[in-house]
Amino acid sequence: MKKTIYLAILLATQFFYAQNQVAKKPETVIIINNEIATMEQVMKYGNEGYIKSMNKGVSEQERNELAKKFGDKIGDR
């Protein structure tokens, strides 16, 4: 019986140790005319009427080409 209680306490203590680090959220990388842009630039172009359409995401081939050009700035996926 003691072993069961000790095992239950041991397992329950694991729930008291919450995540100590803030999880890193994935960032959105914006590329305009083959250059990395900021959201402020996108808002500026949108307010001026220069943006007709946007794509959220690229194909695997386009992603690999961008990875060659920008390196690890665009992330894994």
mmCIF file of the N, C-alpha and C atoms, coordinates in Angstrom:
data_MODEL
# 
_entry.id   MODEL 
# 
loop_
_atom_site.group_PDB 
_atom_site.id 
_atom_site.type_symbol 
_atom_site.label_atom_id 
_atom_site.label_alt_id 
_atom_site.label_comp_id 
_atom_site.label_asym_id 
_atom_site.label_entity_id 
_atom_site.label_seq_id 
_atom_site.pdbx_PDB_ins_code 
_atom_site.Cartn_x 
_atom_site.Cartn_y 
_atom_site.Cartn_z 
_atom_site.occupancy 
_atom_site.B_iso_or_equiv 
_atom_site.pdbx_formal_charge 
_atom_site.auth_seq_id 
_atom_site.auth_comp_id 
_atom_site.auth_asym_id 
_atom_site.auth_atom_id 
_atom_site.pdbx_PDB_model_num 
ATOM 1   N N  . MET A 1 1  ? 0.825  -1.195 0.000   1.00 0.00 ? 1  MET A N  1 
ATOM 2   C CA . MET A 1 1  ? 0.000  0.000  0.000   1.00 0.00 ? 1  MET A CA 1 
ATOM 3   C C  . MET A 1 1  ? 0.868  1.256  0.000   1.00 0.00 ? 1  MET A C  1 
ATOM 4   N N  . LYS A 1 2  ? 1.959  1.220  0.795   1.00 0.00 ? 2  LYS A N  1 
ATOM 5   C CA . LYS A 1 2  ? 2.845  2.379  0.844   1.00 0.00 ? 2  LYS A CA 1 
ATOM 6   C C  . LYS A 1 2  ? 3.447  2.664  -0.527  1.00 0.00 ? 2  LYS A C  1 
ATOM 7   N N  . LYS A 1 3  ? 3.821  1.590  -1.223  1.00 0.00 ? 3  LYS A N  1 
ATOM 8   C CA . LYS A 1 3  ? 4.431  1.761  -2.547  1.00 0.00 ? 3  LYS A CA 1 
ATOM 9   C C  . LYS A 1 3  ? 3.443  2.405  -3.515  1.00 0.00 ? 3  LYS A C  1 
ATOM 10  N N  . THR A 1 4  ? 2.191  2.048  -3.424  1.00 0.00 ? 4  THR A N  1 
ATOM 11  C CA . THR A 1 4  ? 1.167  2.621  -4.290  1.00 0.00 ? 4  THR A CA 1 
ATOM 12  C C  . THR A 1 4  ? 0.980  4.108  -3.995  1.00 0.00 ? 4  THR A C  1 
ATOM 13  N N  . ILE A 1 5  ? 0.981  4.464  -2.726  1.00 0.00 ? 5  ILE A N  1 
ATOM 14  C CA . ILE A 1 5  ? 0.830  5.873  -2.341  1.00 0.00 ? 5  ILE A CA 1 
ATOM 15  C C  . ILE A 1 5  ? 2.036  6.678  -2.805  1.00 0.00 ? 5  ILE A C  1 
ATOM 16  N N  . TYR A 1 6  ? 3.242  6.125  -2.604  1.00 0.00 ? 6  TYR A N  1 
ATOM 17  C CA . TYR A 1 6  ? 4.455  6.819  -3.044  1.00 0.00 ? 6  TYR A CA 1 
ATOM 18  C C  . TYR A 1 6  ? 4.474  6.990  -4.560  1.00 0.00 ? 6  TYR A C  1 
ATOM 19  N N  . LEU A 1 7  ? 4.046  5.976  -5.272  1.00 0.00 ? 7  LEU A N  1 
ATOM 20  C CA . LEU A 1 7  ? 3.986  6.051  -6.727  1.00 0.00 ? 7  LEU A CA 1 
ATOM 21  C C  . LEU A 1 7  ? 2.974  7.109  -7.171  1.00 0.00 ? 7  LEU A C  1 
ATOM 22  N N  . ALA A 1 8  ? 1.827  7.161  -6.522  1.00 0.00 ? 8  ALA A N  1 
ATOM 23  C CA . ALA A 1 8  ? 0.810  8.161  -6.865  1.00 0.00 ? 8  ALA A CA 1 
ATOM 24  C C  . ALA A 1 8  ? 1.318  9.570  -6.580  1.00 0.00 ? 8  ALA A C  1 
ATOM 25  N N  . ILE A 1 9  ? 2.017  9.752  -5.454  1.00 0.00 ? 9  ILE A N  1 
ATOM 26  C CA . ILE A 1 9  ? 2.567  11.076 -5.124  1.00 0.00 ? 9  ILE A CA 1 
ATOM 27  C C  . ILE A 1 9  ? 3.643  11.468 -6.129  1.00 0.00 ? 9  ILE A C  1 
ATOM 28  N N  . LEU A 1 10 ? 4.490  10.506 -6.488  1.00 0.00 ? 10 LEU A N  1 
ATOM 29  C CA . LEU A 1 10 ? 5.546  10.770 -7.462  1.00 0.00 ? 10 LEU A CA 1 
ATOM 30  C C  . LEU A 1 10 ? 4.963  11.193 -8.808  1.00 0.00 ? 10 LEU A C  1 
ATOM 31  N N  . LEU A 1 11 ? 3.934  10.514 -9.241  1.00 0.00 ? 11 LEU A N  1 
ATOM 32  C CA . LEU A 1 11 ? 3.301  10.860 -10.515 1.00 0.00 ? 11 LEU A CA 1 
ATOM 33  C C  . LEU A 1 11 ? 2.562  12.196 -10.431 1.00 0.00 ? 11 LEU A C  1 
ATOM 34  N N  . ALA A 1 12 ? 1.962  12.478 -9.295  1.00 0.00 ? 12 ALA A N  1 
ATOM 35  C CA . ALA A 1 12 ? 1.205  13.723 -9.140  1.00 0.00 ? 12 ALA A CA 1 
ATOM 36  C C  . ALA A 1 12 ? 2.123  14.935 -9.087  1.00 0.00 ? 12 ALA A C  1 
ATOM 37  N N  . THR A 1 13 ? 3.335  14.777 -8.566  1.00 0.00 ? 13 THR A N  1 
ATOM 38  C CA . THR A 1 13 ? 4.247  15.929 -8.474  1.00 0.00 ? 13 THR A CA 1 
ATOM 39  C C  . THR A 1 13 ? 4.688  16.413 -9.843  1.00 0.00 ? 13 THR A C  1 
ATOM 40  N N  . GLN A 1 14 ? 4.619  15.572 -10.839 1.00 0.00 ? 14 GLN A N  1 
ATOM 41  C CA . GLN A 1 14 ? 5.008  15.975 -12.187 1.00 0.00 ? 14 GLN A CA 1 
ATOM 42  C C  . GLN A 1 14 ? 4.089  17.067 -12.728 1.00 0.00 ? 14 GLN A C  1 
ATOM 43  N N  . PHE A 1 15 ? 2.859  17.099 -12.263 1.00 0.00 ? 15 PHE A N  1 
ATOM 44  C CA . PHE A 1 15 ? 1.904  18.099 -12.743 1.00 0.00 ? 15 PHE A CA 1 
ATOM 45  C C  . PHE A 1 15 ? 2.155  19.484 -12.153 1.00 0.00 ? 15 PHE A C  1 
ATOM 46  N N  . PHE A 1 16 ? 2.912  19.546 -11.063 1.00 0.00 ? 16 PHE A N  1 
ATOM 47  C CA . PHE A 1 16 ? 3.197  20.826 -10.426 1.00 0.00 ? 16 PHE A CA 1 
ATOM 48  C C  . PHE A 1 16 ? 4.339  21.579 -11.094 1.00 0.00 ? 16 PHE A C  1 
ATOM 49  N N  . TYR A 1 17 ? 5.099  20.906 -11.918 1.00 0.00 ? 17 TYR A N  1 
ATOM 50  C CA . TYR A 1 17 ? 6.205  21.550 -12.627 1.00 0.00 ? 17 TYR A CA 1 
ATOM 51  C C  . TYR A 1 17 ? 5.724  21.953 -14.011 1.00 0.00 ? 17 TYR A C  1 
ATOM 52  N N  . ALA A 1 18 ? 5.231  23.145 -14.104 1.00 0.00 ? 18 ALA A N  1 
ATOM 53  C CA . ALA A 1 18 ? 4.695  23.646 -15.370 1.00 0.00 ? 18 ALA A CA 1 
ATOM 54  C C  . ALA A 1 18 ? 5.840  24.050 -16.287 1.00 0.00 ? 18 ALA A C  1 
ATOM 55  N N  . GLN A 1 19 ? 5.485  24.384 -17.471 1.00 0.00 ? 19 GLN A N  1 
ATOM 56  C CA . GLN A 1 19 ? 6.473  24.823 -18.450 1.00 0.00 ? 19 GLN A CA 1 
ATOM 57  C C  . GLN A 1 19 ? 7.088  26.137 -17.988 1.00 0.00 ? 19 GLN A C  1 
ATOM 58  N N  . ASN A 1 20 ? 8.398  26.163 -17.869 1.00 0.00 ? 20 ASN A N  1 
ATOM 59  C CA . ASN A 1 20 ? 9.092  27.347 -17.375 1.00 0.00 ? 20 ASN A CA 1 
ATOM 60  C C  . ASN A 1 20 ? 9.433  28.334 -18.477 1.00 0.00 ? 20 ASN A C  1 
ATOM 61  N N  . GLN A 1 21 ? 9.517  27.873 -19.696 1.00 0.00 ? 21 GLN A N  1 
ATOM 62  C CA . GLN A 1 21 ? 9.893  28.748 -20.800 1.00 0.00 ? 21 GLN A CA 1 
ATOM 63  C C  . GLN A 1 21 ? 8.667  29.037 -21.661 1.00 0.00 ? 21 GLN A C  1 
ATOM 64  N N  . VAL A 1 22 ? 8.657  30.215 -22.207 1.00 0.00 ? 22 VAL A N  1 
ATOM 65  C CA . VAL A 1 22 ? 7.581  30.591 -23.116 1.00 0.00 ? 22 VAL A CA 1 
ATOM 66  C C  . VAL A 1 22 ? 7.866  29.944 -24.467 1.00 0.00 ? 22 VAL A C  1 
ATOM 67  N N  . ALA A 1 23 ? 6.879  29.289 -25.018 1.00 0.00 ? 23 ALA A N  1 
ATOM 68  C CA . ALA A 1 23 ? 7.051  28.624 -26.307 1.00 0.00 ? 23 ALA A CA 1 
ATOM 69  C C  . ALA A 1 23 ? 7.208  29.664 -27.401 1.00 0.00 ? 23 ALA A C  1 
ATOM 70  N N  . LYS A 1 24 ? 8.150  29.417 -28.280 1.00 0.00 ? 24 LYS A N  1 
ATOM 71  C CA . LYS A 1 24 ? 8.395  30.340 -29.389 1.00 0.00 ? 24 LYS A CA 1 
ATOM 72  C C  . LYS A 1 24 ? 7.332  30.128 -30.457 1.00 0.00 ? 24 LYS A C  1 
ATOM 73  N N  . LYS A 1 25 ? 6.618  31.180 -30.773 1.00 0.00 ? 25 LYS A N  1 
ATOM 74  C CA . LYS A 1 25 ? 5.581  31.097 -31.792 1.00 0.00 ? 25 LYS A CA 1 
ATOM 75  C C  . LYS A 1 25 ? 6.222  31.254 -33.168 1.00 0.00 ? 25 LYS A C  1 
ATOM 76  N N  . PRO A 1 26 ? 5.711  30.551 -34.144 1.00 0.00 ? 26 PRO A N  1 
ATOM 77  C CA . PRO A 1 26 ? 6.265  30.726 -35.489 1.00 0.00 ? 26 PRO A CA 1 
ATOM 78  C C  . PRO A 1 26 ? 5.960  32.116 -36.007 1.00 0.00 ? 26 PRO A C  1 
ATOM 79  N N  . GLU A 1 27 ? 6.929  32.691 -36.652 1.00 0.00 ? 27 GLU A N  1 
ATOM 80  C CA . GLU A 1 27 ? 6.767  34.034 -37.197 1.00 0.00 ? 27 GLU A CA 1 
ATOM 81  C C  . GLU A 1 27 ? 6.399  33.952 -38.667 1.00 0.00 ? 27 GLU A C  1 
ATOM 82  N N  . THR A 1 28 ? 5.704  34.954 -39.134 1.00 0.00 ? 28 THR A N  1 
ATOM 83  C CA . THR A 1 28 ? 5.377  35.052 -40.540 1.00 0.00 ? 28 THR A CA 1 
ATOM 84  C C  . THR A 1 28 ? 6.439  35.904 -41.221 1.00 0.00 ? 28 THR A C  1 
ATOM 85  N N  . VAL A 1 29 ? 7.035  35.353 -42.262 1.00 0.00 ? 29 VAL A N  1 
ATOM 86  C CA . VAL A 1 29 ? 8.033  36.082 -43.026 1.00 0.00 ? 29 VAL A CA 1 
ATOM 87  C C  . VAL A 1 29 ? 7.347  36.583 -44.281 1.00 0.00 ? 29 VAL A C  1 
ATOM 88  N N  . ILE A 1 30 ? 7.420  37.880 -44.514 1.00 0.00 ? 30 ILE A N  1 
ATOM 89  C CA . ILE A 1 30 ? 6.761  38.492 -45.662 1.00 0.00 ? 30 ILE A CA 1 
ATOM 90  C C  . ILE A 1 30 ? 7.828  38.814 -46.696 1.00 0.00 ? 30 ILE A C  1 
ATOM 91  N N  . ILE A 1 31 ? 7.624  38.336 -47.909 1.00 0.00 ? 31 ILE A N  1 
ATOM 92  C CA . ILE A 1 31 ? 8.574  38.588 -48.990 1.00 0.00 ? 31 ILE A CA 1 
ATOM 93  C C  . ILE A 1 31 ? 7.848  39.352 -50.082 1.00 0.00 ? 31 ILE A C  1 
ATOM 94  N N  . ILE A 1 32 ? 8.376  40.536 -50.386 1.00 0.00 ? 32 ILE A N  1 
ATOM 95  C CA . ILE A 1 32 ? 7.828  41.389 -51.439 1.00 0.00 ? 32 ILE A CA 1 
ATOM 96  C C  . ILE A 1 32 ? 8.943  41.653 -52.441 1.00 0.00 ? 32 ILE A C  1 
ATOM 97  N N  . ASN A 1 33 ? 8.696  41.332 -53.699 1.00 0.00 ? 33 ASN A N  1 
ATOM 98  C CA . ASN A 1 33 ? 9.683  41.525 -54.764 1.00 0.00 ? 33 ASN A CA 1 
ATOM 99  C C  . ASN A 1 33 ? 11.033 40.929 -54.396 1.00 0.00 ? 33 ASN A C  1 
ATOM 100 N N  . ASN A 1 34 ? 11.010 39.676 -53.911 1.00 0.00 ? 34 ASN A N  1 
ATOM 101 C CA . ASN A 1 34 ? 12.207 38.920 -53.529 1.00 0.00 ? 34 ASN A CA 1 
ATOM 102 C C  . ASN A 1 34 ? 13.040 39.605 -52.458 1.00 0.00 ? 34 ASN A C  1 
ATOM 103 N N  . GLU A 1 35 ? 12.402 40.347 -51.558 1.00 0.00 ? 35 GLU A N  1 
ATOM 104 C CA . GLU A 1 35 ? 13.060 40.953 -50.410 1.00 0.00 ? 35 GLU A CA 1 
ATOM 105 C C  . GLU A 1 35 ? 12.175 40.749 -49.189 1.00 0.00 ? 35 GLU A C  1 
ATOM 106 N N  . ILE A 1 36 ? 12.799 40.517 -48.042 1.00 0.00 ? 36 ILE A N  1 
ATOM 107 C CA . ILE A 1 36 ? 12.039 40.364 -46.806 1.00 0.00 ? 36 ILE A CA 1 
ATOM 108 C C  . ILE A 1 36 ? 11.504 41.725 -46.396 1.00 0.00 ? 36 ILE A C  1 
ATOM 109 N N  . ALA A 1 37 ? 10.205 41.781 -46.123 1.00 0.00 ? 37 ALA A N  1 
ATOM 110 C CA . ALA A 1 37 ? 9.547  43.044 -45.782 1.00 0.00 ? 37 ALA A CA 1 
ATOM 111 C C  . ALA A 1 37 ? 8.940  42.956 -44.387 1.00 0.00 ? 37 ALA A C  1 
ATOM 112 N N  . THR A 1 38 ? 8.590  44.102 -43.847 1.00 0.00 ? 38 THR A N  1 
ATOM 113 C CA . THR A 1 38 ? 7.938  44.163 -42.550 1.00 0.00 ? 38 THR A CA 1 
ATOM 114 C C  . THR A 1 38 ? 6.442  44.369 -42.748 1.00 0.00 ? 38 THR A C  1 
ATOM 115 N N  . MET A 1 39 ? 5.686  44.176 -41.677 1.00 0.00 ? 39 MET A N  1 
ATOM 116 C CA . MET A 1 39 ? 4.240  44.373 -41.749 1.00 0.00 ? 39 MET A CA 1 
ATOM 117 C C  . MET A 1 39 ? 3.913  45.838 -42.008 1.00 0.00 ? 39 MET A C  1 
ATOM 118 N N  . GLU A 1 40 ? 4.757  46.742 -41.539 1.00 0.00 ? 40 GLU A N  1 
ATOM 119 C CA . GLU A 1 40 ? 4.541  48.173 -41.798 1.00 0.00 ? 40 GLU A CA 1 
ATOM 120 C C  . GLU A 1 40 ? 4.609  48.468 -43.297 1.00 0.00 ? 40 GLU A C  1 
ATOM 121 N N  . GLN A 1 41 ? 5.543  47.810 -43.986 1.00 0.00 ? 41 GLN A N  1 
ATOM 122 C CA . GLN A 1 41 ? 5.632  48.011 -45.434 1.00 0.00 ? 41 GLN A CA 1 
ATOM 123 C C  . GLN A 1 41 ? 4.388  47.468 -46.132 1.00 0.00 ? 41 GLN A C  1 
ATOM 124 N N  . VAL A 1 42 ? 3.888  46.345 -45.664 1.00 0.00 ? 42 VAL A N  1 
ATOM 125 C CA . VAL A 1 42 ? 2.680  45.770 -46.255 1.00 0.00 ? 42 VAL A CA 1 
ATOM 126 C C  . VAL A 1 42 ? 1.497  46.708 -46.052 1.00 0.00 ? 42 VAL A C  1 
ATOM 127 N N  . MET A 1 43 ? 1.368  47.253 -44.838 1.00 0.00 ? 43 MET A N  1 
ATOM 128 C CA . MET A 1 43 ? 0.281  48.191 -44.566 1.00 0.00 ? 43 MET A CA 1 
ATOM 129 C C  . MET A 1 43 ? 0.407  49.444 -45.431 1.00 0.00 ? 43 MET A C  1 
ATOM 130 N N  . LYS A 1 44 ? 1.623  49.919 -45.611 1.00 0.00 ? 44 LYS A N  1 
ATOM 131 C CA . LYS A 1 44 ? 1.854  51.104 -46.433 1.00 0.00 ? 44 LYS A CA 1 
ATOM 132 C C  . LYS A 1 44 ? 1.436  50.839 -47.881 1.00 0.00 ? 44 LYS A C  1 
ATOM 133 N N  . TYR A 1 45 ? 1.880  49.697 -48.423 1.00 0.00 ? 45 TYR A N  1 
ATOM 134 C CA . TYR A 1 45 ? 1.515  49.354 -49.798 1.00 0.00 ? 45 TYR A CA 1 
ATOM 135 C C  . TYR A 1 45 ? 0.009  49.134 -49.931 1.00 0.00 ? 45 TYR A C  1 
ATOM 136 N N  . GLY A 1 46 ? -0.612 48.550 -48.908 1.00 0.00 ? 46 GLY A N  1 
ATOM 137 C CA . GLY A 1 46 ? -2.054 48.322 -48.940 1.00 0.00 ? 46 GLY A CA 1 
ATOM 138 C C  . GLY A 1 46 ? -2.829 49.622 -48.921 1.00 0.00 ? 46 GLY A C  1 
ATOM 139 N N  . ASN A 1 47 ? -2.394 50.560 -48.079 1.00 0.00 ? 47 ASN A N  1 
ATOM 140 C CA . ASN A 1 47 ? -3.075 51.856 -48.010 1.00 0.00 ? 47 ASN A CA 1 
ATOM 141 C C  . ASN A 1 47 ? -2.910 52.652 -49.299 1.00 0.00 ? 47 ASN A C  1 
ATOM 142 N N  . GLU A 1 48 ? -1.789 52.456 -49.975 1.00 0.00 ? 48 GLU A N  1 
ATOM 143 C CA . GLU A 1 48 ? -1.554 53.160 -51.233 1.00 0.00 ? 48 GLU A CA 1 
ATOM 144 C C  . GLU A 1 48 ? -2.183 52.453 -52.424 1.00 0.00 ? 48 GLU A C  1 
ATOM 145 N N  . GLY A 1 49 ? -2.746 51.268 -52.215 1.00 0.00 ? 49 GLY A N  1 
ATOM 146 C CA . GLY A 1 49 ? -3.437 50.550 -53.286 1.00 0.00 ? 49 GLY A CA 1 
ATOM 147 C C  . GLY A 1 49 ? -2.524 49.738 -54.184 1.00 0.00 ? 49 GLY A C  1 
ATOM 148 N N  . TYR A 1 50 ? -1.318 49.426 -53.752 1.00 0.00 ? 50 TYR A N  1 
ATOM 149 C CA . TYR A 1 50 ? -0.386 48.670 -54.576 1.00 0.00 ? 50 TYR A CA 1 
ATOM 150 C C  . TYR A 1 50 ? -0.594 47.161 -54.495 1.00 0.00 ? 50 TYR A C  1 
ATOM 151 N N  . ILE A 1 51 ? -1.300 46.683 -53.495 1.00 0.00 ? 51 ILE A N  1 
ATOM 152 C CA . ILE A 1 51 ? -1.482 45.245 -53.319 1.00 0.00 ? 51 ILE A CA 1 
ATOM 153 C C  . ILE A 1 51 ? -2.797 44.824 -53.956 1.00 0.00 ? 51 ILE A C  1 
ATOM 154 N N  . LYS A 1 52 ? -2.687 43.938 -54.940 1.00 0.00 ? 52 LYS A N  1 
ATOM 155 C CA . LYS A 1 52 ? -3.878 43.408 -55.590 1.00 0.00 ? 52 LYS A CA 1 
ATOM 156 C C  . LYS A 1 52 ? -4.240 42.046 -55.016 1.00 0.00 ? 52 LYS A C  1 
ATOM 157 N N  . SER A 1 53 ? -3.219 41.254 -54.671 1.00 0.00 ? 53 SER A N  1 
ATOM 158 C CA . SER A 1 53 ? -3.473 39.942 -54.085 1.00 0.00 ? 53 SER A CA 1 
ATOM 159 C C  . SER A 1 53 ? -2.241 39.498 -53.304 1.00 0.00 ? 53 SER A C  1 
ATOM 160 N N  . MET A 1 54 ? -2.480 38.534 -52.401 1.00 0.00 ? 54 MET A N  1 
ATOM 161 C CA . MET A 1 54 ? -1.394 37.984 -51.597 1.00 0.00 ? 54 MET A CA 1 
ATOM 162 C C  . MET A 1 54 ? -1.567 36.475 -51.526 1.00 0.00 ? 54 MET A C  1 
ATOM 163 N N  . ASN A 1 55 ? -0.452 35.775 -51.430 1.00 0.00 ? 55 ASN A N  1 
ATOM 164 C CA . ASN A 1 55 ? -0.464 34.324 -51.227 1.00 0.00 ? 55 ASN A CA 1 
ATOM 165 C C  . ASN A 1 55 ? 0.093  34.037 -49.854 1.00 0.00 ? 55 ASN A C  1 
ATOM 166 N N  . LYS A 1 56 ? -0.599 33.194 -49.121 1.00 0.00 ? 56 LYS A N  1 
ATOM 167 C CA . LYS A 1 56 ? -0.096 32.787 -47.819 1.00 0.00 ? 56 LYS A CA 1 
ATOM 168 C C  . LYS A 1 56 ? 0.414  31.364 -47.974 1.00 0.00 ? 56 LYS A C  1 
ATOM 169 N N  . GLY A 1 57 ? 1.719  31.261 -48.135 1.00 0.00 ? 57 GLY A N  1 
ATOM 170 C CA . GLY A 1 57 ? 2.351  29.963 -48.340 1.00 0.00 ? 57 GLY A CA 1 
ATOM 171 C C  . GLY A 1 57 ? 2.848  29.830 -49.765 1.00 0.00 ? 57 GLY A C  1 
ATOM 172 N N  . VAL A 1 58 ? 3.799  28.946 -49.921 1.00 0.00 ? 58 VAL A N  1 
ATOM 173 C CA . VAL A 1 58 ? 4.382  28.691 -51.241 1.00 0.00 ? 58 VAL A CA 1 
ATOM 174 C C  . VAL A 1 58 ? 4.519  27.190 -51.428 1.00 0.00 ? 58 VAL A C  1 
ATOM 175 N N  . SER A 1 59 ? 4.819  26.802 -52.657 1.00 0.00 ? 59 SER A N  1 
ATOM 176 C CA . SER A 1 59 ? 5.037  25.384 -52.921 1.00 0.00 ? 59 SER A CA 1 
ATOM 177 C C  . SER A 1 59 ? 6.396  24.971 -52.365 1.00 0.00 ? 59 SER A C  1 
ATOM 178 N N  . GLU A 1 60 ? 6.626  23.691 -52.320 1.00 0.00 ? 60 GLU A N  1 
ATOM 179 C CA . GLU A 1 60 ? 7.895  23.151 -51.797 1.00 0.00 ? 60 GLU A CA 1 
ATOM 180 C C  . GLU A 1 60 ? 9.076  23.654 -52.622 1.00 0.00 ? 60 GLU A C  1 
ATOM 181 N N  . GLN A 1 61 ? 8.910  23.695 -53.935 1.00 0.00 ? 61 GLN A N  1 
ATOM 182 C CA . GLN A 1 61 ? 9.989  24.150 -54.813 1.00 0.00 ? 61 GLN A CA 1 
ATOM 183 C C  . GLN A 1 61 ? 10.301 25.635 -54.571 1.00 0.00 ? 61 GLN A C  1 
ATOM 184 N N  . GLU A 1 62 ? 9.258  26.461 -54.487 1.00 0.00 ? 62 GLU A N  1 
ATOM 185 C CA . GLU A 1 62 ? 9.481  27.887 -54.217 1.00 0.00 ? 62 GLU A CA 1 
ATOM 186 C C  . GLU A 1 62 ? 10.100 28.102 -52.841 1.00 0.00 ? 62 GLU A C  1 
ATOM 187 N N  . ARG A 1 63 ? 9.687  27.313 -51.855 1.00 0.00 ? 63 ARG A N  1 
ATOM 188 C CA . ARG A 1 63 ? 10.251 27.409 -50.519 1.00 0.00 ? 63 ARG A CA 1 
ATOM 189 C C  . ARG A 1 63 ? 11.734 27.074 -50.522 1.00 0.00 ? 63 ARG A C  1 
ATOM 190 N N  . ASN A 1 64 ? 12.122 26.042 -51.277 1.00 0.00 ? 64 ASN A N  1 
ATOM 191 C CA . ASN A 1 64 ? 13.533 25.669 -51.363 1.00 0.00 ? 64 ASN A CA 1 
ATOM 192 C C  . ASN A 1 64 ? 14.359 26.754 -52.041 1.00 0.00 ? 64 ASN A C  1 
ATOM 193 N N  . GLU A 1 65 ? 13.800 27.392 -53.063 1.00 0.00 ? 65 GLU A N  1 
ATOM 194 C CA . GLU A 1 65 ? 14.507 28.495 -53.727 1.00 0.00 ? 65 GLU A CA 1 
ATOM 195 C C  . GLU A 1 65 ? 14.683 29.680 -52.776 1.00 0.00 ? 65 GLU A C  1 
ATOM 196 N N  . LEU A 1 66 ? 13.644 29.994 -52.009 1.00 0.00 ? 66 LEU A N  1 
ATOM 197 C CA . LEU A 1 66 ? 13.737 31.080 -51.031 1.00 0.00 ? 66 LEU A CA 1 
ATOM 198 C C  . LEU A 1 66 ? 14.721 30.734 -49.917 1.00 0.00 ? 66 LEU A C  1 
ATOM 199 N N  . ALA A 1 67 ? 14.775 29.455 -49.533 1.00 0.00 ? 67 ALA A N  1 
ATOM 200 C CA . ALA A 1 67 ? 15.711 29.027 -48.495 1.00 0.00 ? 67 ALA A CA 1 
ATOM 201 C C  . ALA A 1 67 ? 17.149 29.191 -48.979 1.00 0.00 ? 67 ALA A C  1 
ATOM 202 N N  . LYS A 1 68 ? 17.392 28.932 -50.251 1.00 0.00 ? 68 LYS A N  1 
ATOM 203 C CA . LYS A 1 68 ? 18.742 29.136 -50.802 1.00 0.00 ? 68 LYS A CA 1 
ATOM 204 C C  . LYS A 1 68 ? 19.121 30.612 -50.773 1.00 0.00 ? 68 LYS A C  1 
ATOM 205 N N  . LYS A 1 69 ? 18.148 31.461 -51.065 1.00 0.00 ? 69 LYS A N  1 
ATOM 206 C CA . LYS A 1 69 ? 18.436 32.899 -51.135 1.00 0.00 ? 69 LYS A CA 1 
ATOM 207 C C  . LYS A 1 69 ? 18.544 33.527 -49.748 1.00 0.00 ? 69 LYS A C  1 
ATOM 208 N N  . PHE A 1 70 ? 17.597 33.221 -48.834 1.00 0.00 ? 70 PHE A N  1 
ATOM 209 C CA . PHE A 1 70 ? 17.530 33.893 -47.552 1.00 0.00 ? 70 PHE A CA 1 
ATOM 210 C C  . PHE A 1 70 ? 18.112 33.084 -46.392 1.00 0.00 ? 70 PHE A C  1 
ATOM 211 N N  . GLY A 1 71 ? 18.419 31.827 -46.627 1.00 0.00 ? 71 GLY A N  1 
ATOM 212 C CA . GLY A 1 71 ? 18.996 31.007 -45.567 1.00 0.00 ? 71 GLY A CA 1 
ATOM 213 C C  . GLY A 1 71 ? 17.990 30.679 -44.485 1.00 0.00 ? 71 GLY A C  1 
ATOM 214 N N  . ASP A 1 72 ? 18.451 30.716 -43.219 1.00 0.00 ? 72 ASP A N  1 
ATOM 215 C CA . ASP A 1 72 ? 17.587 30.319 -42.114 1.00 0.00 ? 72 ASP A CA 1 
ATOM 216 C C  . ASP A 1 72 ? 16.647 31.430 -41.637 1.00 0.00 ? 72 ASP A C  1 
ATOM 217 N N  . LYS A 1 73 ? 16.604 32.545 -42.343 1.00 0.00 ? 73 LYS A N  1 
ATOM 218 C CA . LYS A 1 73 ? 15.694 33.630 -41.951 1.00 0.00 ? 73 LYS A CA 1 
ATOM 219 C C  . LYS A 1 73 ? 14.234 33.248 -42.184 1.00 0.00 ? 73 LYS A C  1 
ATOM 220 N N  . ILE A 1 74 ? 13.976 32.319 -43.084 1.00 0.00 ? 74 ILE A N  1 
ATOM 221 C CA . ILE A 1 74 ? 12.591 31.960 -43.370 1.00 0.00 ? 74 ILE A CA 1 
ATOM 222 C C  . ILE A 1 74 ? 12.133 30.759 -42.572 1.00 0.00 ? 74 ILE A C  1 
ATOM 223 N N  . GLY A 1 75 ? 12.983 30.094 -41.854 1.00 0.00 ? 75 GLY A N  1 
ATOM 224 C CA . GLY A 1 75 ? 12.577 28.980 -41.003 1.00 0.00 ? 75 GLY A CA 1 
ATOM 225 C C  . GLY A 1 75 ? 12.499 27.667 -41.727 1.00 0.00 ? 75 GLY A C  1 
ATOM 226 N N  . ASP A 1 76 ? 12.046 26.657 -40.993 1.00 0.00 ? 76 ASP A N  1 
ATOM 227 C CA . ASP A 1 76 ? 12.000 25.304 -41.536 1.00 0.00 ? 76 ASP A CA 1 
ATOM 228 C C  . ASP A 1 76 ? 10.795 25.077 -42.425 1.00 0.00 ? 76 ASP A C  1 
ATOM 229 N N  . ARG A 1 77 ? 9.632  25.477 -41.940 1.00 0.00 ? 77 ARG A N  1 
ATOM 230 C CA . ARG A 1 77 ? 8.411  25.250 -42.712 1.00 0.00 ? 77 ARG A CA 1 
ATOM 231 C C  . ARG A 1 77 ? 7.440  26.340 -42.445 1.00 0.00 ? 77 ARG A C  1 
# 
